[in-house]
């Protein structure tokens, strides 16, 4: 009899071997030796440096990055397992301090290369092989780079200042416990477990779940809001006042290697299409038996069928792997490595970090994947999503450690595409019209979450950074966030007052400012790609895999232009919304 698989806990042995303390000591020692060797090369860094000598420098940079990546990954993943583990907290702080020292000791290379005359830099870039784009992208930061002493001070300031404060946000929120009464029984829940009830069949349970979420966050609003104020002030001070970026978001755009006007176009098209989802939510109110003015923000993810269907972990894995294999056996084989090498932590347990992620450490190592599996349809999709990230990393493993990670705008391509493959499989299998309706509604709900909701987070951030620079309070930010929600939903639904605290619950706003538009970018891009796949079939597969195989070795513009996509055009982004409109039309016919 075949054993049924259950959620697993990952192994970190492929990062550091036992005994761990000895392995840490050895790796820190190797890192120090490599840094000493690197510092000895400083005098050779002249515009006339030979190609061979320059390649030696690059090889040493790669080896140092490999060592720091392993140490950082071990510390991060160990803390993810249990965010309250004192040893893991101490190790993460120790590694963070070491990485700051590494950055400061290697800083002279970045500053030297950015300051090279164009002719000398071009000569070296052309001879640098797979690091060509990495070096070219580095040169783009030349106008925003300070002196070596100033850059070192910023690094030290960050690790003991704003980075520590953001870590405090994570530490506080990961300890939150939520209480919810379901079927007469009180449950003590993590944030992810509570989130399962946002899609519960019972309207009362959905409402209670949201109220409990915001009750806990509102109780800590003064502290969490103050952390955000400092995050924004620090970002504004460094990016705009010290480095000279034209706006706070421009610093993120340059790191994504996207022109400001491309991001503006994306956000403008998102803004113009809110009516599409407002129409959907009004339709959904009718399907749920509510009048069009009675749908509350509590209920936008309500299922269209009464059954609260759950999926065993074993079943979820089979469905995800089947959807991958139907697309490409290579894709399925790559994802299987994550399971076989025990690089997946899928248990949901107290103390474990909430959410989900994929962590690519080195090109030669299978990525680590973290999810909190609770058996919801959302959890099955999340498993496919994060395995999609892992596939992306593995397809790009032929590149250097410096170039194999996809840039942020393309980082969601494989993950969202994997989710769509799964939804397609489920829709093809399902014959019950009611369940098909619910699956299609789920896909549209998810499109709202990924495109409009994330885009509006970025729009709020743009406003918040301006407001805080002008002296706004936490209460005023909450008021601005409510205005943001009212623009999203218009007259399609009612927004309860406690949703003004939602911005406090979004970790990306604290950890990676202006990150969230990458989700909108990725989802709309994938809708365009998936439309091509439906039209072309198997012919599309190698083209898609080639996009993923680039990793971060070329600019997003070049990769997508080569694939025939024009991301500077508002028509391109509108095409993604047209696909969503077709999904809504199809759902309306089923109803």
C-alpha positions in Angstrom: 0.0 0.0 0.0 1.4 3.4 -1.0 2.1 5.7 1.9 0.2 9.0 1.8 2.5 12.0 2.0 2.0 14.6 4.6 3.4 18.2 5.0 7.1 18.1 5.6 9.9 20.0 7.3 13.0 20.9 5.2 16.6 19.9 5.7 19.4 22.4 5.6 22.2 19.9 5.4 22.9 20.9 1.8 23.9 24.3 3.0 26.0 23.5 6.0 27.0 20.1 7.3 27.0 18.9 10.9 28.4 19.9 13.3 26.9 23.3 12.4 29.1 25.4 14.7 32.2 23.9 13.1 30.8 24.4 9.6 30.0 28.1 10.4 33.5 28.6 11.7 35.1 27.1 8.6 32.9 29.2 6.3 33.6 32.4 8.1 37.3 31.6 8.0 37.2 30.9 4.2 35.3 34.2 3.8 37.9 36.1 5.7 40.7 34.5 3.6 38.9 35.4 0.3 38.4 39.0 1.5 42.0 39.4 2.4 43.0 38.1 -1.1 40.4 40.5 -2.7 41.6 43.5 -0.8 45.2 42.7 -2.0 43.9 43.3 -5.6 43.0 46.9 -5.0 46.2 48.3 -6.4 45.7 46.4 -9.6 42.4 48.2 -10.3 43.4 50.8 -12.9 41.7 51.7 -16.2 44.5 49.8 -18.0 43.9 46.5 -16.1 44.4 43.5 -18.4 41.4 41.3 -19.2 43.0 38.3 -17.5 43.6 40.2 -14.3 40.1 41.6 -14.4 38.6 38.1 -14.8 40.6 37.0 -11.7 38.9 39.8 -9.8 35.5 38.7 -11.0 36.1 35.1 -10.1 37.0 36.0 -6.6 33.9 38.2 -6.3 31.8 35.2 -7.4 33.4 33.0 -4.8 32.9 35.5 -2.0 29.3 35.9 -3.0 28.9 32.1 -2.9 30.2 32.0 0.6 28.0 34.9 1.8 24.9 33.4 0.1 25.3 30.1 1.9 25.8 31.8 5.3 22.9 34.2 4.8 20.6 31.5 3.5 21.3 29.2 6.4 20.6 32.0 8.9 17.5 33.1 7.2 16.0 29.6 6.7 16.8 28.5 10.2 15.0 31.6 11.5 12.1 30.9 9.2 11.6 27.5 10.9 11.0 29.2 14.2 11.0 33.0 14.4 11.3 32.9 18.2 14.4 30.6 18.3 17.1 32.6 20.3 20.0 30.8 18.5 18.6 31.5 15.1 18.0 35.2 16.0 21.5 35.5 17.3 22.9 33.8 14.2 21.0 36.0 11.9 22.3 39.1 13.6 25.8 37.7 13.5 25.6 37.0 9.8 24.0 40.4 9.1 27.0 42.1 10.8 29.4 39.9 8.8 27.7 40.8 5.5 27.9 44.5 6.3 31.6 44.0 6.9 31.9 42.2 3.6 30.0 44.9 1.7 32.2 47.6 3.2 35.5 45.7 2.4 34.4 45.1 -1.2 32.9 48.5 -1.8 36.1 49.9 -3.4 35.5 47.6 -6.5 32.0 48.9 -7.1 33.1 52.5 -6.7 36.1 52.0 -9.0 34.1 50.3 -11.7 31.3 52.9 -11.6 33.9 55.7 -11.9 35.8 54.2 -14.8 35.9 56.2 -18.1 33.3 54.8 -20.5 35.9 53.5 -23.0 37.7 51.5 -20.3 34.5 50.1 -18.8 33.1 49.1 -22.2 36.3 47.1 -22.9 36.1 45.2 -19.7 32.4 44.6 -20.0 32.7 43.1 -23.4 35.3 40.6 -22.1 33.4 39.6 -18.9 31.2 36.8 -20.3 28.2 36.0 -18.3 28.8 39.0 -16.0 28.4 41.4 -18.8 24.9 42.5 -17.9 25.7 42.6 -14.2 28.5 45.0 -14.8 26.5 47.1 -17.3 23.6 47.4 -14.8 26.1 48.4 -12.0 27.2 51.4 -14.2 23.6 52.7 -14.3 24.0 53.5 -10.6 26.9 55.8 -11.1 24.9 59.1 -10.8 23.5 58.0 -7.5 26.6 56.6 -5.8 28.3 58.5 -3.0 32.0 58.4 -1.8 33.5 55.3 -0.3 33.4 56.7 3.2 29.7 57.7 2.8 28.7 54.4 1.4 30.4 52.5 4.3 28.6 54.7 6.8 25.3 54.0 5.2 25.9 50.2 5.3 26.8 50.4 9.0 23.9 52.7 9.7 21.4 50.4 7.9 22.4 47.2 9.7 22.1 48.8 13.2 19.3 51.1 12.3 16.5 50.7 9.7 17.2 47.1 9.0 17.1 46.2 12.7 13.8 48.2 13.0 12.2 46.3 10.1 13.4 43.0 11.6 11.6 44.2 14.8 8.4 44.5 12.7 8.8 40.9 11.5 9.5 39.7 15.1 6.4 41.5 16.5 4.0 40.4 13.8 5.2 36.8 13.6 4.3 36.4 17.3 0.7 37.5 16.8 -1.9 35.0 17.8 -5.5 35.3 16.6 -8.7 33.8 18.2 -11.7 32.8 16.1 -14.9 30.9 17.0 -15.9 28.4 14.3 -18.7 25.9 14.8 -18.9 26.8 18.5 -15.2 26.1 19.1 -12.6 28.8 19.8 -9.4 28.3 17.8 -6.0 29.9 18.4 -4.5 30.7 15.0 -1.5 32.0 13.2 -1.9 34.7 10.6 -1.9 32.2 7.7 -4.3 29.9 9.5 -6.6 32.9 10.1 -6.4 33.8 6.4 -8.0 30.5 5.5 -11.3 31.8 6.9 -11.4 34.9 4.5 -12.7 32.4 2.0 -14.9 30.4 4.4 -18.5 29.6 3.1 -20.0 31.4 6.2 -20.4 35.1 5.9 -20.3 35.4 9.7 -17.0 33.5 9.9 -15.4 35.7 7.1 -16.4 38.8 8.9 -15.2 37.6 12.2 -11.8 36.6 10.7 -11.2 40.0 9.2 -12.3 41.8 12.4 -9.9 39.6 14.5 -7.0 40.4 12.1 -7.5 44.1 12.4 -8.2 44.0 16.1 -4.8 42.5 16.7 -3.0 44.9 14.3 -4.9 47.9 15.5 -3.8 47.1 19.1 -0.2 47.5 17.9 -0.9 50.3 15.4 1.1 52.9 17.2 4.2 50.7 17.2 3.9 49.3 13.7 2.9 52.7 12.3 5.9 54.3 13.9 8.2 51.6 12.4 6.7 52.5 9.0 7.2 56.2 9.4 10.9 55.5 10.1 11.2 53.1 7.2 9.8 55.8 4.9 11.9 58.7 6.3 15.0 56.6 6.0 14.3 55.6 2.4 13.4 59.2 1.5 16.5 60.6 3.2 18.9 58.2 1.5 17.3 57.7 -2.0 16.1 61.3 -2.7 18.0 63.6 -0.4 21.4 61.9 -0.4 21.6 60.0 -3.7 19.5 62.3 -5.8 16.8 60.0 -7.2 13.9 62.0 -8.7 11.5 60.2 -6.5 11.3 57.4 -3.8 10.0 54.9 -6.3 12.7 55.7 -8.9 15.3 53.9 -6.6 13.3 50.7 -6.9 12.7 51.1 -10.6 16.4 51.4 -11.3 17.2 48.3 -9.2 14.5 46.6 -11.4 16.1 48.1 -14.5 12.8 49.5 -15.6 12.3 53.1 -16.8 10.0 55.2 -14.6 7.6 55.8 -17.5 7.1 52.0 -17.9 6.1 51.7 -14.3 3.9 54.7 -14.5 2.2 53.3 -17.6 1.6 50.0 -15.8 0.0 51.7 -12.7 -2.0 54.0 -14.9 -3.5 51.1 -16.8 -4.3 49.3 -13.5 -6.1 52.5 -12.3 -8.1 52.7 -15.5 -9.3 49.1 -15.2 -10.7 49.1 -11.6 -14.2 49.3 -13.1 -13.6 45.8 -14.5 -13.3 44.3 -11.1 -16.1 46.6 -9.7 -18.4 45.0 -12.3 -17.2 41.5 -11.2 -17.8 42.2 -7.5 -21.4 43.5 -8.3 -22.0 40.3 -10.3 -20.6 38.2 -7.4 -23.0 39.9 -5.0 -25.9 38.6 -7.1 -24.4 35.1 -7.3 -24.1 35.1 -3.5 -27.8 36.1 -3.2 -27.0 39.7 -2.1 -28.2 43.0 -3.5 -25.5 44.8 -5.4 -25.2 47.4 -2.6 -24.9 44.8 0.2 -21.6 43.2 -0.6 -19.0 44.1 2.0 -15.2 44.0 1.7 -15.4 41.1 4.2 -16.9 38.9 1.4 -15.1 39.6 -1.8 -13.3 36.2 -1.6 -16.5 34.3 -0.7 -16.8 30.9 -2.6 -19.7 30.5 -5.0 -20.4 27.0 -3.7 -21.4 26.0 -0.2 -18.9 23.2 0.3 -15.6 24.2 1.9 -13.6 21.8 -0.2 -10.1 20.9 1.1 -7.3 19.0 -0.4 -4.9 16.6 1.3 -1.3 17.4 0.9 -0.7 14.2 -1.1 -3.5 15.1 -3.5 -2.2 18.7 -3.8 1.3 17.5 -4.8 -0.2 15.1 -7.4 -2.3 17.8 -9.0 0.6 20.3 -9.1 3.0 17.7 -10.6 0.4 16.6 -13.1 -0.2 20.1 -14.3 3.6 20.6 -14.7 4.1 17.4 -16.6 1.2 18.2 -19.0 3.1 21.4 -19.9 6.7 20.0 -20.0 8.3 16.8 -18.5 11.4 18.9 -17.9 9.5 21.3 -15.7 8.0 18.4 -13.7 11.4 16.8 -13.2 12.9 20.0 -12.0 10.1 20.5 -9.4 10.4 16.9 -8.2 14.0 17.8 -7.1 12.6 20.1 -4.4 10.7 17.1 -2.9 13.4 14.5 -3.4 16.1 16.7 -1.7 13.9 17.7 1.2 14.1 21.4 0.3 10.4 21.9 1.1 9.0 23.1 4.4 5.2 22.8 4.1 4.1 22.3 7.7 2.0 25.0 9.4 3.2 25.3 13.0 3.4 28.0 15.7 6.5 30.2 15.5 7.1 29.4 11.8 7.2 32.4 9.6 3.9 33.2 7.8 3.4 33.3 4.1 5.4 31.5 1.5 8.6 31.9 -0.5 11.2 30.3 -2.6 14.9 30.8 -1.8 17.4 30.3 -4.5 20.9 30.2 -2.9 23.4 29.0 -5.5 23.0 28.0 -9.1 24.2 24.5 -8.3 21.8 24.0 -5.4 18.1 23.1 -5.7 16.2 26.1 -4.2 14.4 25.8 -0.8 10.6 26.4 -0.8 8.5 27.4 2.2 4.7 27.2 2.4 2.2 26.8 5.2 -0.1 24.1 3.9 -3.6 24.1 5.4 -5.5 22.2 2.7 -7.2 25.1 1.1 -7.5 25.6 -2.6 -5.3 28.6 -2.1 -2.6 26.5 -0.5 -2.6 24.2 -3.5 -2.1 27.2 -5.8 0.6 28.6 -3.5 2.5 25.3 -3.7 2.4 25.5 -7.5 3.4 29.2 -7.3 6.5 28.7 -5.2 7.5 25.6 -7.1 7.3 27.8 -10.2 9.8 30.1 -8.6 12.1 27.1 -8.0 11.7 25.9 -11.6 12.7 29.4 -12.8 15.9 29.3 -10.6 16.8 25.9 -11.8 16.3 26.7 -15.5 18.7 29.7 -15.0 21.3 27.6 -13.2 23.8 27.8 -16.1 24.5 31.4 -15.1 26.8 32.9 -12.5 25.7 33.4 -9.0 25.7 37.1 -9.9 23.2 36.7 -12.8 21.0 33.7 -12.3 18.4 35.4 -10.2 15.6 36.9 -12.3 15.1 40.7 -11.9 12.1 41.6 -9.8 9.7 42.4 -12.7 10.3 38.9 -14.2 10.6 37.1 -10.9 6.9 36.3 -10.8 6.7 35.0 -14.4 7.2 31.2 -13.7 5.2 31.3 -10.4 2.1 32.9 -11.8 2.3 30.8 -15.0 2.4 27.7 -12.8 -0.7 28.7 -11.0 -2.5 29.2 -14.3 -1.5 25.7 -15.4 -3.0 24.3 -12.2 -6.3 26.2 -12.6 -6.5 25.0 -16.3 -6.0 21.4 -15.2 -8.7 21.7 -12.5 -11.2 23.4 -14.9 -10.6 20.6 -17.5 -11.2 17.9 -14.9 -14.2 19.3 -13.3 -17.6 18.6 -14.8 -19.8 20.1 -12.1 -20.9 23.5 -13.3 -21.1 24.9 -9.8 -17.6 23.8 -9.0 -16.3 25.1 -12.4 -17.9 28.5 -11.5 -16.2 28.5 -8.2 -12.8 27.6 -9.7 -13.2 30.4 -12.3 -14.3 32.9 -9.7 -11.2 31.8 -7.6 -9.0 32.6 -10.6 -10.6 36.0 -11.0 -10.4 36.7 -7.3 -6.7 35.8 -7.5 -6.2 38.2 -10.5 -7.7 40.9 -8.4 -5.3 40.1 -5.5 -2.3 40.0 -7.8 -3.0 42.8 -10.2 -5.2 45.5 -8.7 -4.6 45.0 -5.0 -0.8 44.9 -5.4 -0.9 47.8 -7.8 -2.9 49.9 -5.4 -0.5 49.0 -2.6 2.2 50.7 -4.7 -0.1 53.7 -5.4 -0.6 54.0 -1.7 3.1 53.9 -1.1 3.7 56.7 -3.6 1.2 58.8 -1.7 2.5 57.7 1.7 6.1 58.7 1.0 5.0 62.1 -0.1 2.7 62.6 2.9 5.3 61.4 5.4 7.8 63.7 3.9 5.3 66.5 4.5 4.8 65.4 8.2 1.7 63.1 8.0 0.6 61.1 11.0 -0.4 57.5 11.3 -4.0 58.5 11.4 -3.7 60.6 8.3 -2.0 57.6 6.5 -4.9 55.4 7.5 -7.3 58.0 6.1 -5.3 58.0 2.8 -5.5 54.2 2.7 -9.3 54.3 3.0 -9.4 56.7 0.1 -7.2 54.3 -1.8 -9.7 51.5 -1.1 -12.7 53.6 -2.1 -11.1 54.3 -5.5 -10.4 50.6 -5.9 -14.0 49.5 -5.2 -16.1 52.5 -6.1 -19.7 51.9 -5.3 -19.4 48.1 -5.9 -19.1 47.3 -2.2 -19.0 48.7 1.3 -15.7 49.1 3.2 -15.8 48.6 6.9 -13.8 51.1 9.0 -11.3 48.6 10.3 -9.8 48.1 6.8 -8.0 51.4 7.3 -5.4 49.3 9.1 -4.8 47.0 6.2 -1.6 48.8 5.2 0.0 47.8 8.5 -0.4 44.1 7.6 1.7 44.2 4.4 5.3 43.1 5.1 6.5 44.1 1.7 5.9 47.7 2.5 8.4 47.4 5.3 10.9 45.0 3.9 11.1 45.9 0.2 9.5 49.3 -0.5 7.6 49.5 -3.9 8.0 45.8 -4.4 4.4 45.1 -5.0 4.0 46.5 -8.5 6.2 43.5 -9.6 3.2 41.3 -8.9 0.9 43.4 -11.2 3.7 43.4 -13.8 4.2 39.6 -13.5 0.5 38.7 -13.6 -0.3 40.8 -16.6 2.8 39.6 -18.4 1.8 36.0 -17.7 -1.7 36.6 -19.0 -0.2 37.7 -22.3 2.2 34.7 -22.3 -0.5 32.2 -21.4 -2.7 33.5 -24.2 0.2 32.8 -26.6 0.5 29.3 -25.1 -3.2 28.6 -25.7 -2.9 29.7 -29.3 0.4 28.0 -30.1 0.4 24.9 -27.9 3.6 22.9 -27.7 5.4 25.4 -30.1 5.3 27.9 -27.3 7.0 25.8 -24.6 10.7 26.3 -25.8 10.1 30.0 -26.2 8.8 30.3 -22.6 11.6 28.1 -21.2 14.1 30.4 -22.9 12.7 33.4 -21.2 13.1 31.7 -17.8 16.6 30.4 -18.7 17.9 34.0 -18.9 17.5 34.4 -15.2 19.0 37.9 -14.5 21.6 37.8 -17.2 19.8 40.3 -19.4 17.6 43.3 -18.8 13.8 42.7 -18.6 13.3 45.0 -21.6 15.7 42.9 -23.8 14.3 39.6 -22.7 10.7 40.6 -23.3 11.4 42.5 -26.5 13.0 39.3 -27.9 9.8 37.5 -27.0 7.8 40.0 -29.0 6.4 41.9 -26.1 6.3 45.7 -25.9 6.1 46.7 -22.2 6.3 50.4 -23.0 2.8 50.3 -24.6 -0.3 50.8 -22.6 -2.0 48.4 -25.1 0.2 45.6 -23.9 -0.9 46.0 -20.3 -4.5 46.5 -21.5 -4.2 43.1 -23.2 -3.8 41.4 -19.9 -7.0 43.1 -18.6 -8.8 42.0 -21.7 -8.0 38.4 -20.8 -9.4 39.0 -17.3 -12.6 40.5 -18.9 -13.0 37.3 -21.0 -12.8 35.2 -17.8 -15.5 37.4 -16.2 -17.7 37.1 -19.4 -17.2 33.3 -19.3 -18.1 33.1 -15.7 -21.3 35.2 -16.3 -22.4 32.7 -19.0 -21.9 29.8 -16.6 -24.2 31.6 -14.1 
